[in-house]
Amino acid sequence: MAESDSYTDQINLKAIVDFSSVKIQANKLWFVNGPYTVPTKISVMGRKWEPKWPDNVTSEAFTNFKKPLKPFENATIKLSTMSGRGLVQIKEQPTAANQWTLTIEIVDPPAGVDEYSLRISW
């Protein structure tokens, strides 16, 4: 996997999370926050990212990928959790019906937050 000459087919993501979903569509990545504190100390592909949260629920989108993301059509998504104490799962696979949007849910059930490190590849 990793990077081809023209596309990126892997995303490395780190963040301090309590309960959030990560959405990826086309060349955008964003968070939809649950009922608790918004994610902090976020990095995408090793780059620090401090998104704005206009409504305290949905973050602005990260679009600063070095290369365009490889399209999700006909792809098999692989999710690896490198660190984090809670549940990390693919909540919704990308399909034509959801405009090829991948949704990953991060749930940190113990009190407080934890640092999560994820690798998403396809």
N, CA, C and O atoms as a GROMACS GRO file, in nm:
protein
  488
    1MET      N    1   0.084  -0.118   0.000
    1MET     CA    2   0.000   0.000   0.000
    1MET      C    3   0.089   0.124   0.000
    1MET      O    4   0.179   0.135  -0.084
    2ALA      N    5   0.067   0.218   0.092
    2ALA     CA    6   0.143   0.344   0.104
    2ALA      C    7   0.114   0.434  -0.015
    2ALA      O    8   0.001   0.442  -0.061
    3GLU      N    9   0.216   0.502  -0.064
    3GLU     CA   10   0.193   0.601  -0.169
    3GLU      C   11   0.239   0.552  -0.305
    3GLU      O   12   0.349   0.497  -0.318
    4SER      N   13   0.156   0.570  -0.406
    4SER     CA   14   0.197   0.544  -0.543
    4SER      C   15   0.248   0.676  -0.599
    4SER      O   16   0.262   0.774  -0.526
    5ASP      N   17   0.275   0.678  -0.727
    5ASP     CA   18   0.325   0.802  -0.787
    5ASP      C   19   0.223   0.915  -0.786
    5ASP      O   20   0.259   1.031  -0.772
    6SER      N   21   0.094   0.880  -0.799
    6SER     CA   22  -0.005   0.986  -0.812
    6SER      C   23  -0.109   0.992  -0.701
    6SER      O   24  -0.179   1.093  -0.688
    7TYR      N   25  -0.121   0.886  -0.619
    7TYR     CA   26  -0.223   0.883  -0.515
    7TYR      C   27  -0.167   0.836  -0.382
    7TYR      O   28  -0.064   0.768  -0.376
    8THR      N   29  -0.236   0.873  -0.275
    8THR     CA   30  -0.210   0.819  -0.142
    8THR      C   31  -0.321   0.720  -0.110
    8THR      O   32  -0.438   0.752  -0.126
    9ASP      N   33  -0.283   0.599  -0.065
    9ASP     CA   34  -0.384   0.500  -0.028
    9ASP      C   35  -0.368   0.457   0.118
    9ASP      O   36  -0.405   0.346   0.156
   10GLN      N   37  -0.313   0.548   0.198
   10GLN     CA   38  -0.298   0.522   0.341
   10GLN      C   39  -0.302   0.654   0.416
   10GLN      O   40  -0.243   0.753   0.373
   11ILE      N   41  -0.371   0.655   0.529
   11ILE     CA   42  -0.377   0.774   0.615
   11ILE      C   43  -0.334   0.733   0.755
   11ILE      O   44  -0.385   0.635   0.810
   12ASN      N   45  -0.242   0.808   0.812
   12ASN     CA   46  -0.204   0.792   0.952
   12ASN      C   47  -0.266   0.908   1.029
   12ASN      O   48  -0.249   1.024   0.992
   13LEU      N   49  -0.338   0.874   1.135
   13LEU     CA   50  -0.412   0.974   1.212
   13LEU      C   51  -0.385   0.954   1.360
   13LEU      O   52  -0.391   0.842   1.410
   14LYS      N   53  -0.355   1.063   1.430
   14LYS     CA   54  -0.340   1.061   1.576
   14LYS      C   55  -0.427   1.171   1.634
   14LYS      O   56  -0.441   1.279   1.576
   15ALA      N   57  -0.487   1.142   1.750
   15ALA     CA   58  -0.569   1.244   1.817
   15ALA      C   59  -0.600   1.199   1.959
   15ALA      O   60  -0.602   1.080   1.990
   16ILE      N   61  -0.624   1.297   2.044
   16ILE     CA   62  -0.677   1.272   2.178
   16ILE      C   63  -0.830   1.275   2.164
   16ILE      O   64  -0.887   1.377   2.126
   17VAL      N   65  -0.895   1.162   2.194
   17VAL     CA   66  -1.038   1.146   2.164
   17VAL      C   67  -1.113   1.090   2.285
   17VAL      O   68  -1.059   1.012   2.363
   18ASP      N   69  -1.239   1.132   2.297
   18ASP     CA   70  -1.330   1.072   2.395
   18ASP      C   71  -1.435   0.989   2.322
   18ASP      O   72  -1.450   0.870   2.348
   19PHE      N   73  -1.509   1.053   2.229
   19PHE     CA   74  -1.612   0.983   2.151
   19PHE      C   75  -1.633   1.064   2.024
   19PHE      O   76  -1.691   1.172   2.028
   20SER      N   77  -1.586   1.012   1.911
   20SER     CA   78  -1.597   1.084   1.784
   20SER      C   79  -1.601   0.987   1.668
   20SER      O   80  -1.560   0.871   1.680
   21SER      N   81  -1.650   1.036   1.556
   21SER     CA   82  -1.639   0.964   1.430
   21SER      C   83  -1.545   1.041   1.339
   21SER      O   84  -1.540   1.164   1.341
   22VAL      N   85  -1.470   0.966   1.260
   22VAL     CA   86  -1.382   1.024   1.158
   22VAL      C   87  -1.447   0.991   1.025
   22VAL      O   88  -1.481   0.876   0.998
   23LYS      N   89  -1.463   1.092   0.941
   23LYS     CA   90  -1.522   1.072   0.808
   23LYS      C   91  -1.416   1.105   0.703
   23LYS      O   92  -1.342   1.203   0.717
   24ILE      N   93  -1.410   1.023   0.599
   24ILE     CA   94  -1.318   1.046   0.489
   24ILE      C   95  -1.396   1.030   0.360
   24ILE      O   96  -1.463   0.930   0.337
   25GLN      N   97  -1.387   1.133   0.275
   25GLN     CA   98  -1.457   1.132   0.147
   25GLN      C   99  -1.375   1.213   0.048
   25GLN      O  100  -1.332   1.324   0.078
   26ALA      N  101  -1.354   1.157  -0.070
   26ALA     CA  102  -1.273   1.224  -0.173
   26ALA      C  103  -1.140   1.264  -0.111
   26ALA      O  104  -1.067   1.177  -0.062
   27ASN      N  105  -1.105   1.390  -0.110
   27ASN     CA  106  -0.978   1.436  -0.053
   27ASN      C  107  -1.000   1.514   0.076
   27ASN      O  108  -0.929   1.610   0.105
   28LYS      N  109  -1.099   1.470   0.155
   28LYS     CA  110  -1.132   1.539   0.280
   28LYS      C  111  -1.138   1.439   0.395
   28LYS      O  112  -1.180   1.325   0.378
   29LEU      N  113  -1.096   1.486   0.512
   29LEU     CA  114  -1.109   1.411   0.637
   29LEU      C  115  -1.163   1.507   0.740
   29LEU      O  116  -1.114   1.620   0.751
   30TRP      N  117  -1.264   1.466   0.817
   30TRP     CA  118  -1.318   1.552   0.921
   30TRP      C  119  -1.371   1.466   1.036
   30TRP      O  120  -1.391   1.346   1.022
   31PHE      N  121  -1.394   1.532   1.150
   31PHE     CA  122  -1.448   1.467   1.268
   31PHE      C  123  -1.592   1.510   1.289
   31PHE      O  124  -1.629   1.624   1.261
   32VAL      N  125  -1.674   1.417   1.339
   32VAL     CA  126  -1.807   1.448   1.391
   32VAL      C  127  -1.801   1.404   1.537
   32VAL      O  128  -1.790   1.285   1.567
   33ASN      N  129  -1.809   1.501   1.627
   33ASN     CA  130  -1.788   1.473   1.768
   33ASN      C  131  -1.913   1.422   1.836
   33ASN      O  132  -2.025   1.459   1.801
   34GLY      N  133  -1.892   1.336   1.935
   34GLY     CA  134  -2.000   1.285   2.019
   34GLY      C  135  -2.035   1.386   2.127
   34GLY      O  136  -2.013   1.506   2.110
   35PRO      N  137  -2.089   1.338   2.239
   35PRO     CA  138  -2.140   1.429   2.342
   35PRO      C  139  -2.034   1.490   2.433
   35PRO      O  140  -2.068   1.569   2.521
   36TYR      N  141  -1.908   1.457   2.414
   36TYR     CA  142  -1.805   1.502   2.507
   36TYR      C  143  -1.708   1.600   2.441
   36TYR      O  144  -1.740   1.659   2.338
   37THR      N  145  -1.591   1.616   2.499
   37THR     CA  146  -1.490   1.711   2.450
   37THR      C  147  -1.449   1.680   2.306
   37THR      O  148  -1.434   1.563   2.270
   38VAL      N  149  -1.430   1.784   2.226
   38VAL     CA  150  -1.385   1.764   2.088
   38VAL      C  151  -1.242   1.709   2.088
   38VAL      O  152  -1.166   1.735   2.181
   39PRO      N  153  -1.205   1.633   1.984
   39PRO     CA  154  -1.069   1.581   1.976
   39PRO      C  155  -0.965   1.694   1.975
   39PRO      O  156  -0.990   1.803   1.924
   40THR      N  157  -0.848   1.665   2.032
   40THR     CA  158  -0.738   1.761   2.038
   40THR      C  159  -0.609   1.693   1.996
   40THR      O  160  -0.606   1.572   1.973
   41LYS      N  161  -0.503   1.772   1.986
   41LYS     CA  162  -0.369   1.722   1.950
   41LYS      C  163  -0.378   1.628   1.829
   41LYS      O  164  -0.326   1.516   1.832
   42ILE      N  165  -0.443   1.676   1.724
   42ILE     CA  166  -0.466   1.597   1.604
   42ILE      C  167  -0.349   1.612   1.509
   42ILE      O  168  -0.297   1.722   1.488
   43SER      N  169  -0.307   1.499   1.451
   43SER     CA  170  -0.212   1.505   1.340
   43SER      C  171  -0.258   1.408   1.232
   43SER      O  172  -0.303   1.297   1.260
   44VAL      N  173  -0.245   1.452   1.108
   44VAL     CA  174  -0.281   1.372   0.991
   44VAL      C  175  -0.156   1.360   0.907
   44VAL      O  176  -0.098   1.460   0.864
   45MET      N  177  -0.114   1.237   0.883
   45MET     CA  178   0.008   1.212   0.804
   45MET      C  179   0.129   1.283   0.866
   45MET      O  180   0.217   1.331   0.795
   46GLY      N  181   0.132   1.288   0.999
   46GLY     CA  182   0.244   1.350   1.068
   46GLY      C  183   0.238   1.502   1.076
   46GLY      O  184   0.328   1.564   1.133
   47ARG      N  185   0.133   1.562   1.020
   47ARG     CA  186   0.119   1.708   1.023
   47ARG      C  187   0.017   1.750   1.127
   47ARG      O  188  -0.095   1.700   1.130
   48LYS      N  189   0.058   1.842   1.213
   48LYS     CA  190  -0.032   1.895   1.316
   48LYS      C  191  -0.152   1.962   1.249
   48LYS      O  192  -0.137   2.034   1.150
   49TRP      N  193  -0.270   1.938   1.305
   49TRP     CA  194  -0.392   1.996   1.250
   49TRP      C  195  -0.479   2.043   1.366
   49TRP      O  196  -0.513   1.965   1.455
   50GLU      N  197  -0.515   2.170   1.365
   50GLU     CA  198  -0.602   2.229   1.466
   50GLU      C  199  -0.728   2.281   1.399
   50GLU      O  200  -0.738   2.400   1.368
   51PRO      N  201  -0.825   2.192   1.375
   51PRO     CA  202  -0.945   2.234   1.302
   51PRO      C  203  -1.032   2.328   1.384
   51PRO      O  204  -1.031   2.326   1.507
   52LYS      N  205  -1.108   2.408   1.312
   52LYS     CA  206  -1.212   2.488   1.375
   52LYS      C  207  -1.335   2.398   1.390
   52LYS      O  208  -1.357   2.308   1.310
   53TRP      N  209  -1.414   2.425   1.493
   53TRP     CA  210  -1.536   2.350   1.523
   53TRP      C  211  -1.651   2.449   1.527
   53TRP      O  212  -1.693   2.490   1.636
   54PRO      N  213  -1.705   2.490   1.411
   54PRO     CA  214  -1.805   2.596   1.408
   54PRO      C  215  -1.928   2.570   1.495
   54PRO      O  216  -1.984   2.664   1.552
   55ASP      N  217  -1.970   2.444   1.506
   55ASP     CA  218  -2.089   2.412   1.586
   55ASP      C  219  -2.057   2.320   1.704
   55ASP      O  220  -2.148   2.268   1.768
   56ASN      N  221  -1.929   2.302   1.734
   56ASN     CA  222  -1.882   2.210   1.839
   56ASN      C  223  -1.921   2.065   1.814
   56ASN      O  224  -1.913   1.982   1.905
   57VAL      N  225  -1.963   2.033   1.692
   57VAL     CA  226  -1.998   1.895   1.656
   57VAL      C  227  -1.914   1.849   1.537
   57VAL      O  228  -1.851   1.744   1.543
   58THR      N  229  -1.915   1.927   1.430
   58THR     CA  230  -1.844   1.890   1.308
   58THR      C  231  -1.724   1.980   1.287
   58THR      O  232  -1.736   2.103   1.290
   59SER      N  233  -1.608   1.918   1.265
   59SER     CA  234  -1.487   1.997   1.242
   59SER      C  235  -1.484   2.044   1.097
   59SER      O  236  -1.552   1.990   1.010
   60GLU      N  237  -1.402   2.146   1.073
   60GLU     CA  238  -1.373   2.179   0.935
   60GLU      C  239  -1.295   2.061   0.877
   60GLU      O  240  -1.243   1.979   0.952
   61ALA      N  241  -1.287   2.052   0.745
   61ALA     CA  242  -1.222   1.939   0.680
   61ALA      C  243  -1.072   1.960   0.665
   61ALA      O  244  -1.026   2.071   0.637
   62PHE      N  245  -0.997   1.852   0.684
   62PHE     CA  246  -0.854   1.850   0.651
   62PHE      C  247  -0.845   1.815   0.503
   62PHE      O  248  -0.901   1.715   0.459
   63THR      N  249  -0.774   1.896   0.427
   63THR     CA  250  -0.760   1.872   0.283
   63THR      C  251  -0.615   1.881   0.237
   63THR      O  252  -0.587   1.877   0.117
   64ASN      N  253  -0.523   1.894   0.331
   64ASN     CA  254  -0.383   1.920   0.298
   64ASN      C  255  -0.301   1.792   0.279
   64ASN      O  256  -0.192   1.780   0.335
   65PHE      N  257  -0.353   1.699   0.202
   65PHE     CA  258  -0.277   1.578   0.170
   65PHE      C  259  -0.172   1.612   0.065
   65PHE      O  260  -0.198   1.690  -0.026
   66LYS      N  261  -0.052   1.553   0.077
   66LYS     CA  262   0.055   1.581  -0.020
   66LYS      C  263   0.016   1.534  -0.160
   66LYS      O  264   0.047   1.600  -0.259
   67LYS      N  265  -0.053   1.420  -0.166
   67LYS     CA  266  -0.103   1.367  -0.292
   67LYS      C  267  -0.252   1.341  -0.275
   67LYS      O  268  -0.297   1.317  -0.163
   68PRO      N  269  -0.329   1.345  -0.383
   68PRO     CA  270  -0.472   1.315  -0.371
   68PRO      C  271  -0.494   1.174  -0.315
   68PRO      O  272  -0.412   1.084  -0.336
   69LEU      N  273  -0.604   1.156  -0.243
   69LEU     CA  274  -0.637   1.024  -0.192
   69LEU      C  275  -0.688   0.936  -0.305
   69LEU      O  276  -0.767   0.980  -0.388
   70LYS      N  277  -0.642   0.812  -0.306
   70LYS     CA  278  -0.690   0.716  -0.405
   70LYS      C  279  -0.840   0.697  -0.382
   70LYS      O  280  -0.883   0.683  -0.268
   71PRO      N  281  -0.922   0.695  -0.487
   71PRO     CA  282  -1.066   0.678  -0.470
   71PRO      C  283  -1.099   0.546  -0.397
   71PRO      O  284  -1.025   0.448  -0.408
   72PHE      N  285  -1.209   0.546  -0.323
   72PHE     CA  286  -1.253   0.429  -0.247
   72PHE      C  287  -1.327   0.326  -0.332
   72PHE      O  288  -1.347   0.213  -0.286
   73GLU      N  289  -1.368   0.360  -0.454
   73GLU     CA  290  -1.445   0.268  -0.536
   73GLU      C  291  -1.371   0.135  -0.550
   73GLU      O  292  -1.253   0.132  -0.584
   74ASN      N  293  -1.442   0.024  -0.522
   74ASN     CA  294  -1.390  -0.113  -0.532
   74ASN      C  295  -1.271  -0.140  -0.440
   74ASN      O  296  -1.194  -0.233  -0.466
   75ALA      N  297  -1.255  -0.063  -0.335
   75ALA     CA  298  -1.143  -0.081  -0.242
   75ALA      C  299  -1.186  -0.162  -0.120
   75ALA      O  300  -1.302  -0.158  -0.080
   76THR      N  301  -1.091  -0.233  -0.062
   76THR     CA  302  -1.110  -0.300   0.066
   76THR      C  303  -1.040  -0.215   0.171
   76THR      O  304  -0.919  -0.193   0.162
   77ILE      N  305  -1.114  -0.168   0.268
   77ILE     CA  306  -1.060  -0.078   0.371
   77ILE      C  307  -0.999  -0.162   0.483
   77ILE      O  308  -1.060  -0.258   0.530
   78LYS      N  309  -0.878  -0.126   0.524
   78LYS     CA  310  -0.813  -0.191   0.638
   78LYS      C  311  -0.789  -0.084   0.744
   78LYS      O  312  -0.732   0.021   0.717
   79LEU      N  313  -0.833  -0.113   0.866
   79LEU     CA  314  -0.817  -0.021   0.978
   79LEU      C  315  -0.729  -0.087   1.083
   79LEU      O  316  -0.760  -0.197   1.130
   80SER      N  317  -0.619  -0.022   1.120
   80SER     CA  318  -0.530  -0.072   1.224
   80SER      C  319  -0.525   0.031   1.335
   80SER      O  320  -0.503   0.150   1.311
   81THR      N  321  -0.545  -0.015   1.459
   81THR     CA  322  -0.534   0.072   1.575
   81THR      C  323  -0.396   0.051   1.635
   81THR      O  324  -0.365  -0.056   1.686
   82MET      N  325  -0.312   0.154   1.628
   82MET     CA  326  -0.176   0.145   1.679
   82MET      C  327  -0.172   0.174   1.830
   82MET      O  328  -0.091   0.115   1.902
   83SER      N  329  -0.260   0.263   1.876
   83SER     CA  330  -0.271   0.290   2.020
   83SER      C  331  -0.410   0.343   2.050
   83SER      O  332  -0.479   0.395   1.961
   84GLY      N  333  -0.450   0.330   2.175
   84GLY     CA  334  -0.582   0.372   2.221
   84GLY      C  335  -0.648   0.261   2.299
   84GLY      O  336  -0.640   0.144   2.260
   85ARG      N  337  -0.712   0.294   2.409
   85ARG     CA  338  -0.764   0.192   2.501
   85ARG      C  339  -0.908   0.152   2.472
   85ARG      O  340  -0.956   0.053   2.529
   86GLY      N  341  -0.977   0.224   2.387
   86GLY     CA  342  -1.119   0.198   2.364
   86GLY      C  343  -1.146   0.125   2.234
   86GLY      O  344  -1.058   0.060   2.178
   87LEU      N  345  -1.269   0.137   2.189
   87LEU     CA  346  -1.316   0.069   2.068
   87LEU      C  347  -1.297   0.158   1.946
   87LEU      O  348  -1.339   0.274   1.945
   88VAL      N  349  -1.235   0.104   1.843
   88VAL     CA  350  -1.219   0.172   1.714
   88VAL      C  351  -1.271   0.076   1.608
   88VAL      O  352  -1.223  -0.036   1.597
   89GLN      N  353  -1.369   0.122   1.530
   89GLN     CA  354  -1.427   0.033   1.430
   89GLN      C  355  -1.475   0.110   1.308
   89GLN      O  356  -1.504   0.229   1.315
   90ILE      N  357  -1.482   0.039   1.196
   90ILE     CA  358  -1.543   0.096   1.076
   90ILE      C  359  -1.694   0.090   1.098
   90ILE      O  360  -1.752  -0.018   1.108
   91LYS      N  361  -1.755   0.206   1.105
   91LYS     CA  362  -1.900   0.216   1.129
   91LYS      C  363  -1.977   0.207   0.997
   91LYS      O  364  -2.085   0.149   0.992
   92GLU      N  365  -1.920   0.265   0.891
   92GLU     CA  366  -1.985   0.261   0.760
   92GLU      C  367  -1.879   0.254   0.651
   92GLU      O  368  -1.790   0.339   0.643
   93GLN      N  369  -1.891   0.152   0.566
   93GLN     CA  370  -1.801   0.137   0.452
   93GLN      C  371  -1.839   0.239   0.345
   93GLN      O  372  -1.955   0.278   0.335
   94PRO      N  373  -1.742   0.281   0.264
   94PRO     CA  374  -1.775   0.372   0.154
   94PRO      C  375  -1.851   0.298   0.044
   94PRO      O  376  -1.810   0.192  -0.002
   95THR      N  377  -1.964   0.357   0.002
   95THR     CA  378  -2.046   0.300  -0.105
   95THR      C  379  -2.096   0.415  -0.193
   95THR      O  380  -2.085   0.532  -0.157
   96ALA      N  381  -2.150   0.380  -0.308
   96ALA     CA  382  -2.208   0.482  -0.395
   96ALA      C  383  -2.323   0.553  -0.323
   96ALA      O  384  -2.343   0.674  -0.341
   97ALA      N  385  -2.399   0.480  -0.240
   97ALA     CA  386  -2.514   0.537  -0.170
   97ALA      C  387  -2.474   0.647  -0.071
   97ALA      O  388  -2.551   0.740  -0.048
   98ASN      N  389  -2.353   0.638  -0.012
   98ASN     CA  390  -2.308   0.743   0.082
   98ASN      C  391  -2.199   0.832   0.020
   98ASN      O  392  -2.119   0.892   0.092
   99GLN      N  393  -2.198   0.839  -0.111
   99GLN     CA  394  -2.102   0.921  -0.186
   99GLN      C  395  -1.958   0.882  -0.151
   99GLN      O  396  -1.870   0.968  -0.141
  100TRP      N  397  -1.934   0.750  -0.133
  100TRP     CA  398  -1.800   0.696  -0.107
  100TRP      C  399  -1.737   0.758   0.019
  100TRP      O  400  -1.621   0.797   0.019
  101THR      N  401  -1.818   0.765   0.126
  101THR     CA  402  -1.771   0.819   0.254
  101THR      C  403  -1.744   0.706   0.352
  101THR      O  404  -1.832   0.624   0.380
  102LEU      N  405  -1.623   0.701   0.404
  102LEU     CA  406  -1.585   0.605   0.507
  102LEU      C  407  -1.609   0.670   0.643
  102LEU      O  408  -1.572   0.785   0.665
  103THR      N  409  -1.672   0.595   0.736
  103THR     CA  410  -1.694   0.644   0.872
  103THR      C  411  -1.629   0.548   0.971
  103THR      O  412  -1.659   0.429   0.972
  104ILE      N  413  -1.540   0.602   1.052
  104ILE     CA  414  -1.473   0.526   1.157
  104ILE      C  415  -1.517   0.584   1.291
  104ILE      O  416  -1.514   0.705   1.311
  105GLU      N  417  -1.558   0.497   1.382
  105GLU     CA  418  -1.604   0.541   1.513
  105GLU      C  419  -1.497   0.510   1.618
  105GLU      O  420  -1.442   0.400   1.622
  106ILE      N  421  -1.469   0.609   1.703
  106ILE     CA  422  -1.375   0.594   1.814
  106ILE      C  423  -1.453   0.620   1.942
  106ILE      O  424  -1.508   0.728   1.962
  107VAL      N  425  -1.457   0.518   2.030
  107VAL     CA  426  -1.530   0.530   2.156
  107VAL      C  427  -1.432   0.497   2.269
  107VAL      O  428  -1.380   0.386   2.277
  108ASP      N  429  -1.409   0.594   2.356
  108ASP     CA  430  -1.320   0.576   2.470
  108ASP      C  431  -1.407   0.567   2.596
  108ASP      O  432  -1.435   0.670   2.658
  109PRO      N  433  -1.450   0.444   2.636
  109PRO     CA  434  -1.547   0.432   2.744
  109PRO      C  435  -1.500   0.471   2.884
  109PRO      O  436  -1.580   0.525   2.959
  110PRO      N  437  -1.374   0.448   2.923
  110PRO     CA  438  -1.336   0.491   3.058
  110PRO      C  439  -1.347   0.643   3.072
  110PRO      O  440  -1.352   0.716   2.972
  111ALA      N  441  -1.352   0.689   3.195
  111ALA     CA  442  -1.356   0.834   3.218
  111ALA      C  443  -1.235   0.900   3.156
  111ALA      O  444  -1.126   0.842   3.153
  112GLY      N  445  -1.253   1.021   3.105
  112GLY     CA  446  -1.142   1.094   3.045
  112GLY      C  447  -1.125   1.061   2.898
  112GLY      O  448  -1.215   1.006   2.834
  113VAL      N  449  -1.008   1.094   2.847
  113VAL     CA  450  -0.976   1.077   2.705
  113VAL      C  451  -0.851   0.991   2.693
  113VAL      O  452  -0.784   0.962   2.792
  114ASP      N  453  -0.819   0.951   2.570
  114ASP     CA  454  -0.695   0.878   2.545
  114ASP      C  455  -0.643   0.917   2.408
  114ASP      O  456  -0.716   0.969   2.324
  115GLU      N  457  -0.514   0.892   2.387
  115GLU     CA  458  -0.454   0.918   2.256
  115GLU      C  459  -0.475   0.796   2.168
  115GLU      O  460  -0.444   0.683   2.206
  116TYR      N  461  -0.528   0.821   2.050
  116TYR     CA  462  -0.551   0.715   1.952
  116TYR      C  463  -0.462   0.738   1.832
  116TYR      O  464  -0.446   0.851   1.784
  117SER      N  465  -0.405   0.631   1.783
  117SER     CA  466  -0.323   0.635   1.663
  117SER      C  467  -0.379   0.529   1.569
  117SER      O  468  -0.383   0.411   1.602
  118LEU      N  469  -0.422   0.572   1.450
  118LEU     CA  470  -0.486   0.484   1.353
  118LEU      C  471  -0.412   0.485   1.221
  118LEU      O  472  -0.352   0.585   1.182
  119ARG      N  473  -0.419   0.372   1.152
  119ARG     CA  474  -0.373   0.364   1.013
  119ARG      C  475  -0.489   0.310   0.932
  119ARG      O  476  -0.540   0.202   0.958
  120ILE      N  477  -0.529   0.388   0.832
  120ILE     CA  478  -0.636   0.349   0.742
  120ILE      C  479  -0.572   0.328   0.605
  120ILE      O  480  -0.506   0.417   0.554
  121SER      N  481  -0.592   0.211   0.547
  121SER     CA  482  -0.533   0.185   0.415
  121SER      C  483  -0.634   0.115   0.326
  121SER      O  484  -0.729   0.053   0.374
  122TRP      N  485  -0.613   0.127   0.196
  122TRP     CA  486  -0.703   0.066   0.098
  122TRP      C  487  -0.631   0.048  -0.034
  122TRP      O  488  -0.690  -0.002  -0.130
   0.00000   0.00000   0.00000
